[in-house]
Amino acid sequence: MANGFASISNGVPDEESITAPFLRLRRSTSNTTSQIAIVGSNPCPVESLDYDYLAAFLIFAAANLGLTLFACLITTLIAPEAAGSGIPEVKAYLNGVDAPAIFSFRTLIVGSIAAVSSSLNVGKAGPMVHTGACIAALACQGGSDKYKLTWRWFRFFNNDRDRRDLVTCGSAAGIAAAFRAPVGVALEEPENSMWRSALLWRAFFSTAIVAILLRGLTDLCLSGKCGLFGTGGLIMYDVTSVNISYHLKDVPPVLLLGVIGGIAGSVYNCLLGKVLRLYNLINEKGTAYKILLACLVSIVTSCLLFGLPWFATCQPCPVDASEPCPTIGRSGNYKKFQCSPDHYNELASLFFNTNDDAIKNLFSKGTDTEFHPTSVLIFFITCFFLSIFSYGIVAPVGLFIPVIVTGASYGRLVGLLIGSNSNLNHGLFAVLGAASLLGGSMRMTVSLCVILLELTNNLLLLPLIMLVLLVSKTVADAFNGNIYDQIMSLKGFPYLETHAEPYMRQLTVSDVVSGPLRVFNGIELVANIVHVLRTTGHNGFPVVNEPPHSEAPILYGLILRSHLITLLKKKAFLLTPTPTDADAIKHFSASDFAKQGLGTAEEIEDIELTEDEMEMYIDLHHFTNASPYTVVETMSLAKALTLFRGVGLRHLLVVPKTSERLPVVGILTRHDFMPEHILGLHPMLAKSKWKRLRFKFPLWNKIF
């Protein structure tokens, strides 16, 4: 090879010059292959512009940087709540945490197109879930009053129960649109939310409609006018033949795959948590630091994607290739990059593709000789760390597809190392590797199994995928929690687990109730209500009837802070503390007490009252929930948690065991069930034997 070109003797290229990488930057000969192209556009192939490789890299890096910068700017300036995956926010909401602005209209319009197109190792599944949830939440509240986009008849669903149901269906529809796996997605919701059986058919109906619409749109786009939508993407992966067979000797490698995948998934979660903490410290310094961080990640990503393929050897095109080699167009298995004609660069074939097509390349059958172990190892390490460092930037980015890509490369590598010692082909090992890393990171089992079966279109993989998911999840659970729970913890969402910690069985609810308790009388002075609302941040208050309105103090019910503010705003006052009849509620409508959208909720500081009005009274009886959930103070804390989470409560009243005391002892909120709060009150429990078995690595935590 001389001057960066293959030497040719008598018309036959020298063998060594064919396989050696081209490390010198020179102008390349013109060709018709498309090595680097912006997704969604139809430009001339970059290499066919007859630029040298340095110019090609600058174009590639500039395009990626511009898209990343645009995604970061619109997220930072318009909707910071849209940053990240969106799945932790949706999962927290379905658990009972209503964070502000997570489903606002501005969050909806800030999409993930720019971030996904910028060559960052991020996915679209998480933002699609967030988008579906935003549409559902806006629909049930009748649209956006701020932007004058309202539909009055939708407000029939503007209550907490229907809103949560619609958000569940919307998030299921969003991830079904990303994966085209309606059954697995419908099964995913019970693993992530407080599930009710009545929701099953609704979620399944939503995902079925999505699948039908996507199928119709795919047929319309077969002409190629829709970019990669009609031909690429996660539709179905033909990973192996229908007559696949495996035997008992193939089980040990699959078990090993699951064990290593569980360990790798726990390491992935640990490293991602450390990186997110570091990014939070950087992002807190201001908008400029957020943008600089995103730009730095984009530049490093471009350098790695463009530079690493130079160290890969050029491979001759397979004689029986099922598609043109080298690839012509933006999607395919054989990217020429710097190689000679009739040769391809295996690393470039993985890097210069969409994540969806990279997965398809790794999953494909009949490609056991297409990738070299060294190239797959480089691809695995690069994807593993790029997906970690790309997630924390301020842009709508997902984790699901990067984990699939990383797991598929890990499984492919194991298949290459095992070689002919197993009946399983390398594409099947890639599928099992993706399943193992997903199980080790996401910790879902049933839904992931069905989603992978729908994507691969091969039911014969069921036993192996089930085995890998169970082993990887079990191994990973011994080290740390799933990735979304860690992200919710970093965001400060008080997420309640489905199970009670063992030490909760040793405590009663009275052991965690904290005061002071603020109580209102059935007919209360306006000044007292205003004072309590201004001096506390509580969202629920017990209402107690005392003599002369009752023979003895009794608990009447629970009233919400938002309802008290509505009563003050409407000035439903009485001159004397006398009970009113049922006609008092005729001055109000259901919409007065419905959940308000972003920026429209009233605050106590916004209400102006005169001194005479402060001396008036409000009859709270007609606006109080007269049948709140209550527990006796001696109830086990574990049982109280089961009731609190199972019913989806926000307030749980604690009543005394004897009648000689006040009718209410306190209120339990989700904060009282958090392990941090309980262990803060009872630090000795942290050293007791009543805790979950989990391996600890003090030296690791000290280093990182």
C-alpha positions as CSV (number, residue, x, y, z in Angstrom):
1,M,0.0,0.0,0.0
2,A,1.3,3.4,-0.9
3,N,-0.1,6.9,-0.3
4,G,-3.2,5.4,1.4
5,F,-4.2,3.4,-1.7
6,A,-4.1,-0.4,-2.4
7,S,-1.3,-1.4,-4.7
8,I,-2.4,-3.4,-7.7
9,S,-0.3,-5.8,-9.7
10,N,-1.6,-7.1,-13.0
11,G,-5.1,-5.9,-12.0
12,V,-5.1,-8.0,-8.8
13,P,-4.8,-6.1,-5.5
14,D,-2.2,-7.2,-3.0
15,E,-3.7,-9.3,-0.2
16,E,-2.0,-7.4,2.6
17,S,-3.0,-4.1,1.2
18,I,-6.6,-5.2,1.1
19,T,-6.9,-6.1,4.8
20,A,-4.7,-3.4,6.2
21,P,-6.6,-0.3,7.5
22,F,-6.0,3.0,5.7
23,L,-4.5,5.3,8.4
24,R,-3.5,8.1,6.1
25,L,-5.9,10.9,5.4
26,R,-6.1,11.6,1.6
27,R,-8.7,12.3,-1.0
28,S,-10.7,9.2,-1.7
29,T,-11.8,8.0,-5.1
30,S,-15.4,8.8,-6.0
31,N,-17.9,6.1,-5.3
32,T,-21.7,5.7,-4.9
33,T,-21.7,4.4,-1.4
34,S,-23.2,6.4,1.5
35,Q,-21.0,6.1,4.5
36,I,-22.2,9.0,6.6
37,A,-25.6,10.6,6.1
38,I,-28.0,12.7,8.2
39,V,-31.0,10.6,9.1
40,G,-34.2,11.9,7.6
41,S,-32.5,13.8,4.7
42,N,-31.6,12.8,1.2
43,P,-28.1,14.4,0.7
44,C,-25.4,13.3,-1.7
45,P,-23.2,10.7,-0.1
46,V,-20.5,12.3,1.9
47,E,-17.7,10.2,0.4
48,S,-19.0,10.8,-3.2
49,L,-18.3,14.5,-2.7
50,D,-14.7,13.6,-3.3
51,Y,-13.6,15.3,0.0
52,D,-10.8,13.9,2.0
53,Y,-11.4,12.0,5.2
54,L,-10.6,15.0,7.4
55,A,-13.3,17.1,5.7
56,A,-15.7,14.2,6.0
57,F,-15.0,14.0,9.7
58,L,-15.6,17.7,10.1
59,I,-18.9,17.5,8.3
60,F,-19.9,14.5,10.4
61,A,-18.9,16.1,13.7
62,A,-20.5,19.4,12.8
63,A,-23.8,17.8,12.0
64,N,-23.8,15.8,15.2
65,L,-22.8,18.9,17.2
66,G,-25.5,21.0,15.6
67,L,-28.3,18.5,16.4
68,T,-27.1,17.9,19.9
69,L,-26.9,21.7,20.5
70,F,-30.4,22.2,19.2
71,A,-31.8,19.4,21.3
72,C,-30.0,20.7,24.4
73,L,-31.1,24.3,23.8
74,I,-34.8,23.7,23.3
75,T,-34.9,21.4,26.3
76,T,-33.0,23.8,28.6
77,L,-34.9,26.9,27.6
78,I,-38.4,25.5,26.9
79,A,-39.0,22.3,29.0
80,P,-36.3,21.1,31.4
81,E,-38.7,18.5,32.5
82,A,-38.4,16.7,29.1
83,A,-34.7,15.9,29.8
84,G,-33.8,12.3,30.3
85,S,-35.8,9.2,29.5
86,G,-39.2,10.2,30.8
87,I,-39.9,6.6,32.0
88,P,-38.8,7.4,35.7
89,E,-41.3,10.4,35.7
90,V,-44.1,8.3,34.3
91,K,-43.3,5.4,36.6
92,A,-43.3,7.7,39.6
93,Y,-46.6,9.3,38.6
94,L,-48.3,5.9,38.3
95,N,-46.9,5.2,41.7
96,G,-48.6,8.3,43.1
97,V,-46.0,11.0,42.8
98,D,-47.3,14.0,40.9
99,A,-44.2,16.1,40.0
100,P,-44.9,19.5,38.6
101,A,-44.9,20.1,34.8
102,I,-43.9,16.6,33.8
103,F,-47.0,16.3,31.6
104,S,-47.3,19.9,30.4
105,F,-47.8,21.0,26.8
106,R,-44.3,22.4,26.5
107,T,-42.9,19.1,27.7
108,L,-44.9,17.4,24.9
109,I,-43.6,19.6,22.1
110,V,-39.9,19.1,23.0
111,G,-39.3,15.8,21.2
112,S,-36.3,13.6,20.9
113,I,-35.8,13.7,17.1
114,A,-32.7,15.9,17.2
115,A,-31.0,14.0,20.0
116,V,-31.6,10.6,18.5
117,S,-30.4,11.8,15.1
118,S,-27.1,13.3,16.5
119,S,-25.2,9.9,16.6
120,L,-25.4,9.9,20.4
121,N,-25.8,6.5,21.8
122,V,-29.3,7.2,23.0
123,G,-32.7,5.7,22.3
124,K,-36.2,6.9,21.4
125,A,-38.3,4.5,23.6
126,G,-38.2,6.5,26.8
127,P,-39.2,9.9,25.2
128,M,-41.9,8.1,23.3
129,V,-43.3,6.8,26.6
130,H,-43.2,10.4,28.0
131,T,-44.9,11.7,24.8
132,G,-47.7,9.2,25.1
133,A,-48.2,10.1,28.7
134,C,-48.2,13.8,28.0
135,I,-50.9,13.4,25.3
136,A,-53.1,11.4,27.7
137,A,-52.7,13.8,30.6
138,L,-53.5,16.8,28.5
139,A,-56.5,15.1,27.0
140,C,-58.0,14.2,30.3
141,Q,-57.7,17.8,31.6
142,G,-59.3,19.2,28.4
143,G,-56.1,20.4,26.7
144,S,-54.0,23.4,27.7
145,D,-55.7,26.6,28.9
146,K,-52.4,28.5,28.7
147,Y,-52.1,27.9,24.9
148,K,-55.9,28.2,24.3
149,L,-56.1,24.5,23.1
150,T,-59.0,23.2,25.0
151,W,-61.7,20.5,24.5
152,R,-64.5,20.9,27.1
153,W,-66.0,17.5,26.8
154,F,-62.7,15.8,27.7
155,R,-62.9,17.4,31.2
156,F,-65.2,14.6,32.2
157,F,-62.0,12.6,32.8
158,N,-60.4,15.4,34.8
159,N,-60.1,13.4,38.1
160,D,-57.2,11.5,39.6
161,R,-58.5,8.0,38.8
162,D,-59.2,8.6,35.2
163,R,-56.1,10.7,34.7
164,R,-53.9,7.9,36.0
165,D,-55.7,5.3,33.8
166,L,-55.3,7.4,30.7
167,V,-51.6,8.1,31.5
168,T,-51.1,4.3,31.8
169,C,-52.7,3.7,28.4
170,G,-50.8,6.7,26.9
171,S,-47.4,5.4,28.1
172,A,-48.2,1.9,26.8
173,A,-49.1,3.4,23.4
174,G,-45.9,5.4,23.3
175,I,-43.6,2.4,23.9
176,A,-45.7,0.3,21.5
177,A,-45.0,2.9,18.8
178,A,-41.3,2.6,19.5
179,F,-41.1,-1.2,19.5
180,R,-44.2,-2.4,17.6
181,A,-44.7,-5.0,20.3
182,P,-48.3,-4.4,21.6
183,V,-48.6,-7.5,23.7
184,G,-45.3,-7.2,25.5
185,V,-46.0,-3.5,26.1
186,A,-49.4,-4.2,27.6
187,L,-47.8,-6.6,30.0
188,E,-45.1,-4.1,30.9
189,E,-47.5,-1.7,32.6
190,P,-48.3,-4.1,35.5
191,E,-44.6,-4.4,36.3
192,N,-44.2,-0.6,36.5
193,S,-47.4,0.8,38.1
194,M,-50.2,0.2,40.6
195,W,-52.1,-2.1,38.3
196,R,-55.8,-2.7,38.2
197,S,-57.3,-5.6,36.2
198,A,-59.8,-3.3,34.5
199,L,-56.8,-1.5,32.9
200,L,-55.7,-4.6,31.0
201,W,-58.1,-4.4,28.1
202,R,-57.8,-0.6,27.9
203,A,-54.0,-0.8,27.6
204,F,-54.2,-3.6,25.2
205,F,-56.8,-1.7,23.1
206,S,-54.5,1.3,23.0
207,T,-51.5,-0.7,21.9
208,A,-53.5,-2.6,19.3
209,I,-54.6,0.7,17.7
210,V,-51.0,1.8,17.6
211,A,-49.9,-1.4,16.0
212,I,-52.6,-1.1,13.3
213,L,-51.8,2.5,12.5
214,L,-48.1,1.9,12.3
215,R,-48.7,-1.1,10.0
216,G,-50.8,1.1,7.7
217,L,-48.2,3.9,7.7
218,T,-45.4,1.4,7.0
219,D,-47.3,0.2,3.9
220,L,-47.7,3.8,2.7
221,C,-44.0,4.3,3.1
222,L,-42.8,1.3,1.2
223,S,-42.0,3.7,-1.7
224,G,-39.0,5.0,0.2
225,K,-40.3,8.5,0.6
226,C,-40.4,8.3,4.4
227,G,-36.7,7.9,5.1
228,L,-35.9,4.9,7.2
229,F,-39.4,4.5,8.5
230,G,-40.7,2.1,5.9
231,T,-37.7,-0.3,5.7
232,G,-35.7,0.2,8.9
233,G,-36.4,0.2,12.6
234,L,-37.4,-2.4,15.2
235,I,-40.1,-4.2,13.3
236,M,-39.1,-7.9,13.2
237,Y,-35.7,-9.5,13.4
238,D,-35.1,-12.7,11.5
239,V,-32.4,-13.9,13.9
240,T,-32.4,-17.6,13.1
241,S,-34.1,-20.3,11.1
242,V,-37.4,-21.7,12.1
243,N,-35.9,-25.2,12.6
244,I,-33.6,-24.0,15.4
245,S,-32.5,-26.8,17.8
246,Y,-30.6,-26.7,21.0
247,H,-29.6,-29.4,23.4
248,L,-28.6,-29.9,27.1
249,K,-25.0,-29.0,26.4
250,D,-26.2,-25.5,25.2
251,V,-27.7,-24.7,28.7
252,P,-24.4,-24.0,30.5
253,P,-23.3,-21.2,28.0
254,V,-26.7,-19.7,28.3
255,L,-26.5,-19.7,32.1
256,L,-23.1,-18.2,32.0
257,L,-24.5,-15.5,29.6
258,G,-27.2,-14.7,32.2
259,V,-24.8,-14.6,35.1
260,I,-22.3,-12.3,33.3
261,G,-25.2,-10.2,32.0
262,G,-26.5,-9.7,35.5
263,I,-23.1,-8.6,36.8
264,A,-22.7,-6.3,33.8
265,G,-26.1,-4.8,34.3
266,S,-25.5,-4.1,38.0
267,V,-22.1,-2.5,37.1
268,Y,-23.9,-0.5,34.3
269,N,-26.4,0.8,36.9
270,C,-23.7,1.7,39.4
271,L,-21.6,3.6,36.9
272,L,-24.6,5.4,35.5
273,G,-25.6,6.5,39.0
274,K,-22.2,7.9,39.6
275,V,-22.1,9.7,36.3
276,L,-25.6,11.2,36.9
277,R,-24.5,12.6,40.3
278,L,-21.5,14.2,38.6
279,Y,-23.7,15.6,35.8
280,N,-26.1,17.0,38.4
281,L,-23.3,18.9,40.0
282,I,-22.2,20.3,36.6
283,N,-25.8,21.2,35.5
284,E,-26.5,23.0,38.8
285,K,-23.9,25.7,37.8
286,G,-26.1,27.1,35.0
287,T,-27.4,26.8,31.5
288,A,-23.9,27.4,29.9
289,Y,-22.5,24.4,31.7
290,K,-25.4,22.2,30.6
291,I,-24.8,23.2,26.9
292,L,-21.0,22.8,27.2
293,L,-21.4,19.3,28.7
294,A,-23.7,18.2,25.9
295,C,-21.3,19.6,23.3
296,L,-18.4,17.9,24.9
297,V,-20.2,14.5,24.8
298,S,-21.1,15.0,21.2
299,I,-17.6,15.8,20.1
300,V,-16.1,12.8,22.0
301,T,-18.8,10.6,20.4
302,S,-18.0,11.8,16.9
303,C,-14.3,11.3,17.4
304,L,-14.8,7.7,18.6
305,L,-17.3,6.8,15.9
306,F,-15.1,8.2,13.2
307,G,-11.8,7.2,14.6
308,L,-12.2,3.6,15.8
309,P,-13.1,2.1,12.4
310,W,-9.7,3.0,11.2
311,F,-8.2,0.3,13.5
312,A,-10.5,-2.4,12.0
313,T,-9.3,-4.6,9.2
314,C,-11.1,-4.6,5.9
315,Q,-13.0,-7.8,5.2
316,P,-13.8,-9.2,1.7
317,C,-17.5,-9.1,0.8
318,P,-19.2,-12.5,1.3
319,V,-19.9,-14.3,-1.9
320,D,-23.5,-15.2,-0.9
321,A,-24.4,-11.8,0.7
322,S,-28.1,-11.2,0.8
323,E,-27.7,-7.5,0.1
324,P,-25.3,-5.4,-2.0
325,C,-21.7,-5.3,-0.6
326,P,-20.5,-2.7,0.0
327,T,-23.8,-1.2,1.1
328,I,-25.4,1.3,-1.2
329,G,-27.6,3.7,0.8
330,R,-27.9,4.7,4.4
331,S,-28.9,1.3,5.9
332,G,-27.1,-2.0,5.6
333,N,-24.6,-4.5,6.9
334,Y,-21.6,-3.7,4.8
335,K,-20.2,-0.2,5.1
336,K,-17.1,0.4,2.9
337,F,-15.7,3.4,4.8
338,Q,-11.9,3.5,3.8
339,C,-11.7,0.0,2.3
340,S,-11.1,-1.0,-1.3
341,P,-13.9,-2.0,-3.6
342,D,-15.6,-5.3,-2.8
343,H,-14.5,-5.0,0.9
344,Y,-16.2,-3.6,4.0
345,N,-15.3,-2.3,7.4
346,E,-17.0,-4.3,10.1
347,L,-16.7,-1.6,12.8
348,A,-18.0,1.1,10.4
349,S,-20.9,-1.2,9.6
350,L,-21.9,-1.1,13.2
351,F,-21.1,2.5,14.0
352,F,-22.4,4.3,10.9
353,N,-25.8,2.8,11.2
354,T,-28.9,3.7,13.2
355,N,-29.1,1.8,16.5
356,D,-32.0,-0.2,15.1
357,D,-30.0,-1.4,12.1
358,A,-27.0,-2.1,14.3
359,I,-29.2,-4.4,16.3
360,K,-30.5,-6.0,13.2
361,N,-26.9,-6.6,12.0
362,L,-26.0,-8.3,15.3
363,F,-29.2,-10.3,15.5
364,S,-29.1,-11.6,11.9
365,K,-28.7,-15.2,11.1
366,G,-26.0,-16.5,8.7
367,T,-23.5,-13.9,9.7
368,D,-21.2,-15.9,11.9
369,T,-18.2,-14.9,9.9
370,E,-19.2,-11.2,9.3
371,F,-17.6,-9.8,12.5
372,H,-14.2,-10.3,14.1
373,P,-14.1,-10.8,18.0
374,T,-11.8,-7.8,18.4
375,S,-14.2,-5.5,16.5
376,V,-17.2,-6.7,18.5
377,L,-15.3,-6.2,21.7
378,I,-14.4,-2.6,20.7
379,F,-18.0,-2.0,19.8
380,F,-19.3,-3.4,23.1
381,I,-16.9,-1.3,25.2
382,T,-17.7,1.8,23.2
383,C,-21.5,1.4,23.4
384,F,-21.3,0.5,27.1
385,F,-19.6,3.7,28.1
386,L,-21.1,6.0,25.5
387,S,-24.6,5.1,26.6
388,I,-23.7,5.9,30.2
389,F,-22.1,9.3,29.4
390,S,-24.7,10.3,26.9
391,Y,-27.7,9.8,29.1
392,G,-27.1,12.6,31.6
393,I,-27.2,15.5,29.1
394,V,-30.1,17.9,29.1
395,A,-32.0,16.4,26.2
396,P,-34.8,13.8,25.7
397,V,-32.8,10.6,25.5
398,G,-33.7,7.0,26.3
399,L,-31.8,4.0,27.7
400,F,-33.8,1.0,26.4
401,I,-32.3,0.7,22.9
402,P,-28.7,1.5,23.9
403,V,-28.9,-1.3,26.4
404,I,-30.2,-3.6,23.7
405,V,-27.3,-2.6,21.4
406,T,-24.7,-3.1,24.1
407,G,-26.2,-6.4,25.2
408,A,-26.4,-7.7,21.6
409,S,-22.7,-6.9,21.1
410,Y,-21.9,-8.7,24.4
411,G,-23.9,-11.8,23.4
412,R,-22.3,-11.8,19.9
413,L,-18.9,-11.7,21.5
414,V,-19.7,-14.7,23.7
415,G,-21.0,-16.5,20.6
416,L,-17.7,-15.8,18.8
417,L,-15.6,-17.0,21.7
418,I,-17.6,-20.2,22.1
419,G,-17.6,-20.9,18.4
420,S,-18.5,-24.4,17.3
421,N,-18.8,-25.7,20.9
422,S,-22.5,-24.7,20.8
423,N,-25.4,-25.4,18.4
424,L,-26.6,-21.8,18.8
425,N,-25.6,-19.4,16.1
426,H,-24.1,-16.0,16.8
427,G,-27.3,-14.1,16.1
428,L,-29.1,-16.1,18.8
429,F,-26.3,-15.4,21.2
430,A,-26.8,-11.7,20.5
431,V,-30.5,-11.9,21.3
432,L,-29.8,-13.7,24.6
433,G,-27.0,-11.2,25.4
434,A,-29.5,-8.3,24.9
435,A,-32.0,-10.1,27.1
436,S,-29.4,-10.7,29.8
437,L,-28.2,-7.0,30.0
438,L,-31.8,-5.8,29.9
439,G,-32.7,-8.2,32.8
440,G,-29.6,-7.1,34.7
441,S,-30.3,-3.4,34.2
442,M,-34.1,-2.9,33.9
443,R,-35.0,-5.9,36.1
444,M,-38.2,-6.7,34.2
445,T,-39.0,-10.3,33.2
446,V,-42.4,-11.1,31.7
447,S,-42.8,-8.0,29.6
448,L,-39.2,-8.1,28.3
449,C,-39.6,-11.8,27.4
450,V,-42.7,-11.1,25.3
451,I,-41.2,-7.9,23.7
452,L,-38.1,-9.8,22.6
453,L,-40.3,-12.6,21.2
454,E,-42.4,-10.2,19.2
455,L,-39.2,-8.5,17.9
456,T,-37.5,-11.7,16.9
457,N,-40.7,-13.4,15.6
458,N,-39.5,-16.8,16.9
459,L,-41.4,-18.5,19.7
460,L,-38.8,-21.3,19.9
461,L,-36.5,-18.8,21.7
462,L,-39.0,-18.7,24.7
463,P,-37.3,-21.1,27.0
464,L,-33.8,-19.6,26.6
465,I,-35.0,-16.0,26.9
466,M,-36.9,-16.9,30.1
467,L,-33.9,-18.6,31.6
468,V,-31.5,-15.8,30.8
469,L,-33.9,-13.1,32.1
470,L,-34.5,-14.9,35.4
471,V,-30.8,-15.6,36.0
472,S,-29.6,-12.1,35.1
473,K,-32.3,-10.4,37.2
474,T,-31.6,-12.7,40.2
475,V,-27.8,-12.0,40.0
476,A,-28.2,-8.3,39.5
477,D,-30.7,-7.9,42.4
478,A,-27.9,-9.1,44.8
479,F,-25.9,-6.0,44.0
480,N,-28.2,-3.0,43.6
481,G,-31.7,-1.8,42.4
482,N,-32.9,-1.4,38.8
483,I,-31.8,1.6,36.8
484,Y,-35.1,3.5,36.8
485,D,-35.4,3.2,40.6
486,Q,-32.0,4.7,41.0
487,I,-32.8,7.6,38.6
488,M,-36.1,8.3,40.6
489,S,-34.0,8.3,43.8
490,L,-31.6,10.9,42.3
491,K,-34.6,13.0,41.1
492,G,-36.0,12.9,44.6
493,F,-39.2,11.0,43.7
494,P,-40.5,9.1,46.8
495,Y,-41.2,5.9,45.0
496,L,-42.8,3.1,47.0
497,E,-41.7,-0.5,46.2
498,T,-44.2,-3.3,45.8
499,H,-42.8,-5.1,48.9
500,A,-42.2,-4.0,52.4
501,E,-38.7,-4.0,53.9
502,P,-38.3,-6.7,56.5
503,Y,-37.8,-4.3,59.4
504,M,-41.2,-2.7,58.7
505,R,-42.8,-5.8,60.2
506,Q,-41.2,-4.9,63.5
507,L,-42.8,-1.4,63.6
508,T,-46.3,0.0,64.0
509,V,-47.7,3.1,62.3
510,S,-47.4,5.1,65.5
511,D,-43.6,4.6,65.4
512,V,-43.3,6.7,62.3
513,V,-46.1,9.3,62.6
514,S,-44.6,12.7,63.2
515,G,-46.2,15.9,64.3
516,P,-47.4,18.5,65.0
517,L,-50.8,17.6,63.5
518,R,-52.9,20.4,62.1
519,V,-56.7,19.8,62.5
520,F,-59.7,21.9,61.4
521,N,-63.1,22.0,63.0
522,G,-66.2,21.2,60.9
523,I,-67.0,25.0,60.9
524,E,-63.7,26.8,61.0
525,L,-62.7,30.5,61.2
526,V,-61.3,31.9,58.0
527,A,-58.3,33.4,59.8
528,N,-57.3,30.0,61.2
529,I,-57.5,28.4,57.7
530,V,-55.4,31.1,56.1
531,H,-52.8,30.9,58.9
532,V,-52.4,27.1,58.6
533,L,-52.1,27.2,54.9
534,R,-49.5,29.9,55.0
535,T,-47.4,28.3,57.7
536,T,-47.5,24.7,56.5
537,G,-47.0,22.8,53.2
538,H,-49.4,20.0,54.0
539,N,-51.8,18.9,51.3
540,G,-54.4,17.2,53.5
541,F,-56.0,18.1,56.8
542,P,-58.3,16.1,59.2
543,V,-61.7,17.6,59.9
544,V,-63.0,17.0,63.5
545,N,-66.4,17.8,64.9
546,E,-66.4,19.0,68.5
547,P,-69.2,20.1,70.8
548,P,-71.7,21.7,70.4
549,H,-71.8,20.2,66.9
550,S,-71.4,16.7,68.3
551,E,-71.6,15.0,71.6
552,A,-67.9,14.2,71.7
553,P,-64.9,14.9,69.4
554,I,-65.2,12.7,66.4
555,L,-63.3,12.4,63.1
556,Y,-65.5,13.7,60.3
557,G,-63.1,13.3,57.3
558,L,-60.3,14.7,55.3
559,I,-60.1,17.9,53.3
560,L,-57.5,18.8,50.7
561,R,-55.4,22.0,50.5
562,S,-56.6,22.7,47.0
563,H,-60.2,22.5,48.1
564,L,-59.6,24.9,50.9
565,I,-58.0,27.4,48.5
566,T,-61.0,27.1,46.2
567,L,-63.4,27.9,49.1
568,L,-61.3,30.9,50.0
569,K,-61.2,32.1,46.4
570,K,-64.9,31.7,46.0
571,K,-65.4,33.4,49.5
572,A,-68.1,30.9,50.6
573,F,-68.1,32.5,54.0
574,L,-70.6,32.6,56.9
575,L,-71.2,35.4,59.4
576,T,-71.8,33.0,62.2
577,P,-70.6,29.4,63.0
578,T,-73.9,27.7,62.0
579,P,-74.2,24.6,59.8
580,T,-75.4,25.1,56.3
581,D,-77.7,22.9,54.3
582,A,-76.9,20.9,51.1
583,D,-77.8,23.9,48.9
584,A,-74.4,25.4,49.7
585,I,-72.6,23.2,47.2
586,K,-74.8,24.5,44.3
587,H,-72.6,27.5,44.0
588,F,-69.8,25.2,42.9
589,S,-69.2,23.0,39.9
590,A,-67.0,19.9,39.6
591,S,-64.5,21.8,37.5
592,D,-63.8,24.1,40.5
593,F,-62.3,21.3,42.4
594,A,-60.7,19.5,39.5
595,K,-56.9,19.3,39.1
596,Q,-55.6,22.4,37.5
597,G,-53.0,22.5,34.7
598,L,-49.5,23.9,34.8
599,G,-49.4,27.6,35.8
600,T,-53.2,27.8,36.6
601,A,-53.2,26.4,40.1
602,E,-54.1,29.0,42.8
603,E,-51.8,29.6,45.8
604,I,-52.7,31.0,49.2
605,E,-50.6,34.0,48.5
606,D,-52.7,34.9,45.5
607,I,-55.9,35.3,47.6
608,E,-56.7,38.7,49.1
609,L,-59.0,38.9,52.1
610,T,-60.2,41.8,54.1
611,E,-60.1,41.9,57.9
612,D,-63.9,41.5,58.1
613,E,-63.7,38.4,55.9
614,M,-60.9,36.9,58.1
615,E,-63.4,37.0,61.0
616,M,-66.0,34.9,59.1
617,Y,-66.5,31.2,59.0
618,I,-66.5,28.3,56.5
619,D,-68.6,25.2,56.8
620,L,-66.2,22.4,55.6
621,H,-68.7,19.5,56.0
622,H,-70.0,19.6,52.4
623,F,-66.5,19.7,50.9
624,T,-64.8,17.1,53.1
625,N,-64.1,13.4,52.2
626,A,-66.3,11.9,54.9
627,S,-65.0,8.3,54.3
628,P,-61.2,8.5,54.3
629,Y,-59.0,5.4,54.7
630,T,-58.0,5.0,58.4
631,V,-55.8,2.6,60.3
632,V,-55.4,1.9,64.0
633,E,-52.2,3.2,65.6
634,T,-51.1,-0.4,66.5
635,M,-51.3,-1.7,62.9
636,S,-48.1,-3.1,61.5
637,L,-46.2,-0.6,59.3
638,A,-45.8,-3.3,56.6
639,K,-49.6,-3.9,56.4
640,A,-50.2,-0.1,56.3
641,L,-47.7,0.1,53.3
642,T,-49.6,-2.7,51.5
643,L,-52.9,-0.8,51.9
644,F,-51.4,2.6,51.0
645,R,-49.7,1.4,47.8
646,G,-52.4,-1.0,46.8
647,V,-55.2,1.5,46.9
648,G,-53.1,4.3,45.6
649,L,-53.5,6.7,48.6
650,R,-51.9,10.0,49.3
651,H,-53.1,10.3,52.9
652,L,-53.8,7.6,55.4
653,L,-55.3,8.7,58.7
654,V,-54.1,7.1,62.0
655,V,-56.8,6.8,64.7
656,P,-56.2,5.9,68.4
657,K,-57.0,2.5,69.8
658,T,-58.9,4.0,72.7
659,S,-61.6,6.6,72.7
660,E,-60.2,8.7,75.6
661,R,-57.8,10.5,73.2
662,L,-58.2,12.8,70.3
663,P,-60.1,11.1,67.4
664,V,-57.0,11.3,65.1
665,V,-53.4,10.6,66.0
666,G,-51.7,11.6,62.7
667,I,-51.5,11.3,59.0
668,L,-49.3,8.9,57.0
669,T,-48.0,10.1,53.6
670,R,-45.6,8.3,51.3
671,H,-42.8,10.2,53.0
672,D,-43.4,8.2,56.2
673,F,-43.0,4.9,54.4
674,M,-39.6,5.8,52.8
675,P,-36.7,3.8,54.2
676,E,-34.6,7.0,54.7
677,H,-37.3,8.4,57.0
678,I,-37.8,5.2,58.9
679,L,-34.1,4.5,59.4
680,G,-33.6,8.2,60.4
681,L,-36.1,7.7,63.2
682,H,-34.8,4.3,64.2
683,P,-31.1,4.1,63.2
684,M,-30.6,0.8,65.0
685,L,-32.7,-1.0,62.4
686,A,-30.0,-0.4,59.8
687,K,-27.7,-2.7,61.7
688,S,-30.2,-5.4,62.5
689,K,-30.7,-8.7,60.7
690,W,-34.0,-7.5,59.4
691,K,-32.8,-6.2,56.1
692,R,-32.6,-7.5,52.5
693,L,-29.6,-9.6,51.5
694,R,-27.4,-7.5,49.2
695,F,-23.7,-7.6,48.5
696,K,-21.8,-4.5,49.5
697,F,-18.4,-3.3,48.2
698,P,-17.0,-0.6,50.6
699,L,-13.8,-0.2,48.7
700,W,-15.6,0.3,45.4
701,N,-17.8,3.0,46.9
702,K,-14.8,4.6,48.5
703,I,-13.0,4.9,45.2
704,F,-16.0,6.1,43.2
